[in-house]
Amino acid sequence: MPSLANSYAVLGPPCAHALPPPDAPGRTPPVGRPIVHLGVTAPRLSALVAALHGSRRQWRPCASGFLSESELRKRSHAIEKAIAAEKDALALRRKEPRILILGSGDSGKTTFLKQLKILHGGGFSEEERQMYRNQIYLNIADCVLAIMEATLQLDCTIKNQEIISKMETIVVYYQGHSADSHTQLTIPHSIAELVRDVWADEDVQSAMKMSNKFAVPIQDTAAFLGNVMRFANPEYVPTNEDFLQIRHPTMQISETILKIQDVPFHFFDVGGQVKHRKLWTPYFDNVHNIVFVASISSYNQQLEEDPAVNRVVDAIELFGSICNHPLLKHIPVVLFLNKLDLFKQKIETSPIEQFFPEYPGNFAPLAMAACAENIANPKKAAKFFERKFKAANEVPDKSIHAHLTCCTDTRTMQTIIRSVT
């Protein structure tokens, strides 16, 4: 009879071809029928198995055969090591700064995120630039049609009949072209010329002074109309400045991870419209900072969702609800009083006290025209709104840092971002 060593050499170590012990469940050989495996009969195989058991080597079934105790320990150790590594990585990620960008609709939250991407995320790819090109054409269409609709609803007289005719031609053009984000739009050179002429008309510019009454907020994107001929070029590719002017409401929550000074920052951008605010709460857990963006230039505008509510009043109430929320009482807040450029333009013709009677000072247009020293001081006016926002906070010693911002100004925002990250 061959020795145990010789038999083991023939059979090799337990593997895919090895057989379990005879008493293994479901593996008992038929009685009286010898099992032949590489020339080894059942009695000899039984002796070999018994010897293996006698040497206290234990085997466990697996997909490819049987594993020894040492191999099982190795696998178990590898699994435990992988789980521990995943826990460490998760703990590290939870320590990385997580910043929630909040604010009402059209406040400039997404514009702030675009600035972050330009400054710290490598900018926009060619694919993104081509994709947003269509959004610019949509913004131009929205602006032109909103202006025309406003001239009718607000009873603005357009004295130049040629301009009226050009308006009609533009309306006919857009009626024949579906204006949605899934349609590849263009703006023909002939239509761009008509838009340019309409935008330059004095009566249209007078109507723009009442833009706070427009159904669609277009102050941010109206700048496209002044450069409309550039967008009619078939080779046109959006610049960073164009990206920052695009109006594109946020409809869902997005996470952007950017490295700032070698530290990964997680920024969460959310929809600011009233219907989207109930989706914010799940993101209040494990947040390190809040950036609240408020458009102070909308002090003379009403909510799209509720024309009876002033936009800044809504933003102040929303800011208070964030500061005083049980999950956020200990979270520092950075307050951006945004759209300072538009704010400066508006306060020269639209008195703040008309919408906020408690506002100190009289910056009526006639007074400003009479004496240059009485021209509205933008910083003084902005301080008034800063105090109103901070007064909405009821948490003692809460950290609130306010900044006057224009999120479309890359150089200024670079300094502000450096101070808050």
Buried (B, 14 or more C-beta within 10 A) or exposed (E): EEEEEEBBEEBEEBEEEBBBBBEEEEEEEEEEEEBEBEEBEBEBBBBBBEEBEEEEBEBEEEEEBBBBEEBBEEEEEEEEEEEEEEEEEEEEEEEEBBBBBBBBBBBBBBBBBBBBBBBBBEEBEEEEBEEBBBBBBBBBBBBBBBBBBBBEEEEBEBEBEEBBEBBEEBBEBBEEBEBEEEEEBBBEEEBBBBBBBBBEBEBBEEBBEBBBEBEBBBBBBBBBBEBBEEBBEEEBEBEBEBBBBBBBEBEEBBEBEBEBEEEEBBBBBBBBBBEBBEEBEEBBEEBBBBBBBBBBBBBBBBBBEEEEEBBBBBBBEBBBEBBBBEEBEEBEBBBBBBBBBBBBBBBBBBBBEEBBEEBEBEBBEEBBEEEEEBEBEBEEBBBBBBEBBBEBBEBEEBEBEBBBBBBBBBEBBBEBBEEEB
